[in-house]
């Protein structure tokens, strides 16, 4: 087991919680619905905790790039699936480029572990 594995698990959990929290943000209807608002806050709090665990062994820029890139794509997919929001070709191309950037970081960057 490498040192990066626990960091990637923590980062994956942080990404998951961010996506769920952002989905709940939409469902909170501008904080007018108590249950989605409280669950959203819990998800965001957990997200920051797990992100801080990833930061123990990964550089801030790499953690943030992976978290934000994956979060953008997954939240857009949640919007598509859950809220029936549509994506135009420019949005799809842009998200493909974001995923490509995350893949480059994972596959080729020596900055991931320090």
Residue pairs with C-beta under 8 A, 6 or more apart in sequence:
2 113
3 57
3 113
4 57
4 58
4 112
4 113
6 53
6 57
7 53
7 54
7 56
7 57
7 58
8 54
10 50
10 51
10 53
10 54
11 50
11 51
11 54
11 58
11 63
11 66
11 67
13 46
13 50
14 46
14 47
14 48
14 49
14 50
14 51
14 54
14 67
15 47
15 66
15 67
15 70
15 71
15 74
17 43
17 44
17 46
17 47
17 50
18 43
18 44
18 47
18 67
18 71
18 75
19 71
19 74
19 75
19 78
20 43
21 39
21 40
21 41
21 43
21 44
21 47
22 40
22 71
22 75
22 78
23 75
23 78
23 82
24 36
24 37
24 39
24 40
24 43
25 36
25 40
26 79
26 83
27 33
27 36
28 36
28 37
28 40
29 36
31 37
51 63
51 67
54 63
55 63
57 113
57 114
58 112
58 113
58 114
59 111
59 112
59 114
61 111
62 105
62 109
62 111
62 112
65 101
65 102
65 105
66 102
66 105
66 106
69 98
69 99
69 101
69 102
70 102
72 95
72 98
73 95
73 98
73 99
76 87
76 91
76 95
79 85
80 86
80 87
87 95
105 111
105 112
106 112
